[in-house]
């Protein structure tokens, strides 16, 4: 534990969901804030597997912040047995991290999308949430969060698209959307 490390006493479950932009961004903003207060943070990304800017920036905050990716990018290929295996390995890694005692805040980015594509089963994720150590803050992100998960969470924010640059033909921009 670093000399600045200040463990929390009460950890909640937060969900950032919805069809609007900003779910991962909100979770990473919370990581940035928590690390600034000496909390140890872990980010596990499901179904991303591509070079997002956070893969380069978050390691600069080590040892207070760790980021790992599980699986291949979503929505660009048919779901395969390999995708299922990678998601299950990611869930097992998340379980280890959650119970390992090294992190105060754990983000499971796009885990709701992994549920939607049935790479993970709802019962598995609910079990993970229910077994969360009391002091760990757990953040779950992704579109289409299941009602049972929303019911269990302490805080749920739904991102709703009002207007998006894609509607004007502006594609995803490096450093802004990824």
Secondary structure by P-SEA (a helix, b strand, c coil): ccccbbbbcbbbbbbbbcccccaaaaaaaaaaaaaaabbbbbbbbcccccccccccccccccccbbbbbcccccccccccaaaaaaaaaaaaaaaaaaacccccbbbbcaaaaaaaaccccaaaaaaaaaaccccbbbbbbbccccaaaaaaccbbbbbbbccccccccccccccccc
